[in-house]
């Protein structure tokens, strides 16, 4: 997991402004440690977690944890969730996140469809809207249509929001919120989508590629080989199919923690290098699995094949966007020099070959082509897991998992390495929209940036 100490970039004051608009006070998150504790409350769910366990798992002193949780409770972000059974002493009170303390909108602008979801602080979807969209209808029409859907979603739920996260095909500039030559729609080049939509709605807006948003949602939701600090957690992830053999895990040692901070809680202790392994559907705490590292060293790729093809990359729990936020243009790697013309202007791109094969009804061929691209990615970046999503994959899940997995399996046998598992990403048709909401929510838990 990558926690972010916001001493640069987006200031604590700007984050506080986000929550003040939703009736909450982000002074409780003025430090890295406040976000760290809040994230542990989030991952604990309705069961809750005690102050003692928060201290043990963060490396903070009990006094620091008490101060942080007192602020979170005063600001309405945390509440008591009952008491643990006594083991001879005073029963411990457990705390939980208050999901309804804040909301964010996630907006997925696909080439032909708009999906909008309203998510609470825990990331749960509480409202959803889906309408047809023509991304080539012109910037003014698209922005106005998107704004109306967001307003209808918020008004229907009767809540205020922290802001709106927007996910759409790239390439684009995440840092500036401007679009580049969106594949198939070059007229969007240079359009300031973030500032335009924020001006129209009057709330903060964050813009990112659809694949990055989906990958962020998967990482924050624990649906990749990434979990909270410390090893040996048995919190499973993923409900999709998987393919490929692997070796047993060996990451059975929890990371050592340093002494933490004094009572002021300014910094957590350092954590050691214990590693988990991800099993065939869950984090097994280093007992068995498919040779997939979990924890701070883990990496996974989310491959999205819908009306286009792209990748979201996660290293150590954080989305990798690159220096110019252009990483993940996976679909436009050329693998056939004399191949069909792609909308990007090149020939033989993985995207063009995949979509052409699907159009002919040759799904098995499309899966193998996608597998060839995935194998290049695995060889280049040594990733631990491949997750597949998008409407084209959703229509042929088994074929794509087996086809991509077979190519990765062949590569592993040639090289004498473990096969990288391939699975269907959870989240379904609204996975990108949910990830877009996390563009606003994840920074509150120290999970937003790489």
C-alpha positions, -999 to 999 in steps of 0.1 A, spaced: 0 0 0 13 35 -8 4 61 18 9 97 8 22 124 31 7 155 15 34 180 22 35 190 -15 13 190 -45 -23 192 -33 -23 210 1 -41 200 32 -60 232 29 -74 223 -5 -83 189 7 -101 204 37 -120 226 13 -133 195 -4 -148 180 28 -161 213 41 -184 214 11 -198 180 21 -203 189 58 -171 173 71 -139 187 85 -106 175 70 -85 189 99 -88 153 110 -66 144 80 -40 171 84 -13 144 87 -2 113 69 -11 94 101 -47 106 101 -51 92 66 -34 60 76 -57 54 105 -88 63 85 -78 38 58 -74 11 84 -109 20 96 -121 17 60 -106 -17 54 -119 -30 88 -155 -25 75 -185 -26 98 -167 -50 122 -144 -22 132 -110 -21 147 -97 -13 182 -73 15 191 -47 -10 203 -48 -28 169 -45 5 151 -14 13 171 1 -22 164 -6 -20 127 6 16 121 36 16 145 22 47 162 20 51 199 -13 44 216 -14 81 227 -10 93 191 -38 69 179 -61 81 206 -56 117 195 -62 109 159 -93 88 165 -107 115 188 -104 140 160 -120 116 135 -149 110 159 -154 147 165 -155 153 128 -181 126 122 -157 104 102 -155 76 128 -178 61 153 -179 33 179 -188 -1 165 -192 -20 198 -168 -38 221 -146 -69 217 -152 -98 241 -131 -94 273 -101 -116 277 -97 -108 313 -94 -71 313 -115 -41 302 -134 -49 269 -118 -29 240 -140 -5 221 -138 -9 184 -142 20 159 -155 20 123 -156 44 94 -188 64 89 -194 59 52 -221 85 49 -198 113 61 -189 120 25 -197 112 -11 -180 115 -45 -193 110 -81 -175 88 -105 -181 95 -142 -171 72 -170 -172 88 -204 -169 59 -229 -170 64 -266 -207 56 -268 -220 55 -232 -219 75 -200 -220 59 -166 -222 79 -134 -221 65 -98 -224 81 -64 -201 65 -39 -198 69 -1 -166 72 18 -163 34 19 -166 32 -19 -200 17 -19 -223 27 -48 -254 43 -35 -269 56 -68 -262 51 -105 -271 65 -139 -263 52 -174 -272 69 -207 -260 67 -243 -232 91 -252 -215 103 -284 -180 113 -275 -177 128 -310 -207 151 -305 -185 180 -296 -170 192 -263 -198 215 -254 -225 189 -259 -206 162 -240 -198 184 -211 -233 197 -207 -248 162 -210 -223 149 -184 -231 179 -160 -268 172 -162 -263 135 -154 -241 144 -124 -266 170 -111 -295 145 -115 -275 119 -96 -267 142 -67 -302 158 -65 -318 123 -65 -297 112 -35 -301 145 -17 -264 148 -7 -235 171 -13 -203 157 -27 -165 161 -24 -162 164 -61 -164 145 -94 -138 120 -108 -139 117 -146 -125 87 -165 -123 85 -203 -101 71 -230 -67 86 -234 -42 99 -241 -46 129 -217 -28 150 -191 -39 139 -157 -20 166 -139 -36 195 -159 -69 178 -166 -66 184 -203 -71 159 -232 -47 151 -259 -57 134 -292 -82 109 -278 -80 79 -301 -106 82 -327 -116 117 -316 -87 141 -323 -110 171 -320 -106 168 -282 -69 177 -284 -60 204 -259 -95 206 -243 -94 216 -206 -120 191 -194 -113 194 -157 -115 232 -155 -145 233 -179 -166 207 -160 -155 221 -126 -167 256 -137 -200 242 -148 -207 221 -117 -190 243 -90 -172 213 -74 -136 200 -77 -130 177 -107 -102 152 -113 -96 137 -148 -78 105 -156 -77 77 -181 -104 50 -178 -78 23 -173 -60 43 -145 -92 50 -127 -102 13 -128 -68 2 -116 -70 27 -87 -104 13 -77 -90 -22 -78 -60 -13 -57 -80 7 -31 -106 -21 -29 -80 -48 -23 -88 -64 -56 -51 -66 -67 -21 -81 -49 -20 -51 -26 -32 -48 9 -26 -27 40 7 -26 59 20 -58 74 20 -93 60 -1 -124 67 -35 -109 62 -61 -134 50 -83 -109 32 -91 -125 -1 -96 -107 -33 -110 -114 -67 -140 -135 -76 -131 -141 -112 -116 -171 -130 -78 -176 -130 -53 -194 -152 -18 -206 -147 3 -226 -123 25 -211 -98 48 -218 -69 39 -218 -33 43 -186 -15 71 -180 10 61 -146 24 52 -158 59 72 -132 78 55 -100 88 73 -68 83 92 -54 113 79 -20 125 100 7 139 94 26 171 69 50 156 65 85 168 61 101 201 27 112 214 23 138 186 20 112 160 40 130 133 53 99 116 48 62 116 76 37 123 94 20 94 80 -13 83 102 -42 73 103 -63 42 80 -93 48 61 -104 18 27 -121 13 18 -143 -16 -15 -141 -34 -33 -174 -38 -59 -184 -63 -85 -160 -51 -72 -145 -19 -42 -132 1 -31 -163 20 -6 -146 43 23 -164 26 10 -200 28 0 -209 -7 -6 -192 -40 3 -186 -76 37 -171 -71 23 -136 -68 39 -112 -44 16 -90 -23 22 -59 -2 45 -30 -8 64 -48 -36 35 -61 -56 26 -50 -91 -4 -57 -113 -18 -46 -147 -54 -40 -155 -61 -45 -192 -93 -29 -204 -108 -41 -238 -140 -24 -247 -144 1 -275 -106 5 -273 -77 -12 -254 -55 3 -226 -38 -6 -194 -37 6 -159 -5 -2 -140 -2 -5 -102 32 -7 -84 33 -9 -46 -4 0 -43 -1 32 -64 -11 39 -100 19 44 -122 11 73 -146 46 83 -156 64 117 -157 39 131 -183 10 110 -170 9 91 -203 18 56 -191 -6 27 -200 -11 33 -237 -9 -5 -240 -32 -8 -270 -9 10 -293 21 -12 -291 28 -24 -326 31 -62 -329 25 -66 -367 44 -41 -389 21 -47 -419 -11 -51 -398 -44 -32 -401 -45 5 -398 -53 17 -362 -72 48 -354 -40 62 -338 -24 62 -372 -1 32 -368 -5 -2 -383 -6 -35 -364 -14 -21 -330 -26 -47 -304 -59 -27 -302 -66 -28 -339 -57 -65 -342 -79 -74 -311 -109 -55 -323 -106 -67 -359 -105 -103 -346 -135 -98 -324 -154 -82 -353 -148 -114 -373 -161 -135 -345 -126 -149 -339 -125 -144 -301 -99 -170 -295 -75 -151 -319 -83 -118 -301 -75 -134 -268 -41 -147 -281 -33 -113 -295 -41 -97 -262 -20 -124 -246 10 -114 -268 7 -78 -256 3 -89 -220 34 -111 -223 54 -81 -235 42 -62 -205 51 -90 -181 85 -93 -196 92 -56 -195 78 -48 -160 79 -82 -142 43 -77 -130 26 -102 -106 -10 -104 -119 -30 -95 -150 -66 -84 -145 -90 -82 -175 -120 -60 -179 -141 -40 -204 -173 -49 -222 -156 -70 -249 -139 -91 -222 -171 -93 -203 -189 -108 -232 -163 -136 -235 -147 -140 -201 -136 -176 -202 -122 -173 -237 -101 -143 -228 -89 -156 -195 -78 -189 -211 -64 -174 -242 -43 -147 -224 -33 -172 -197 -22 -197 -223 2 -172 -239 16 -162 -205 19 -199 -196 39 -206 -228 62 -178 -220 68 -190 -184 76 -225 -196 102 -212 -221 118 -191 -194 114 -215 -165 95 -190 -144 62 -190 -126 31 -183 -147 16 -149 -140 -20 -154 -131 -48 -140 -152 -82 -131 -138 -114 -112 -145 -114 -79 -126 -143 -75 -103 -166 -45 -107 -183 -54 -139 -197 -27 -162 -193 1 -136 -158 -7 -125 -143 23 -143 -169 47 -129 -163 34 -94 -126 39 -99 -133 74 -111 -150 82 -77 -118 69 -60 -99 98 -78 -116 119 -51 -119 94 -23 -85 77 -23 -64 107 -14 -84 110 19 -70 76 28 -35 83 16 -40 62 -15 -43 87 -43 -9 92 -58 22 72 -68 
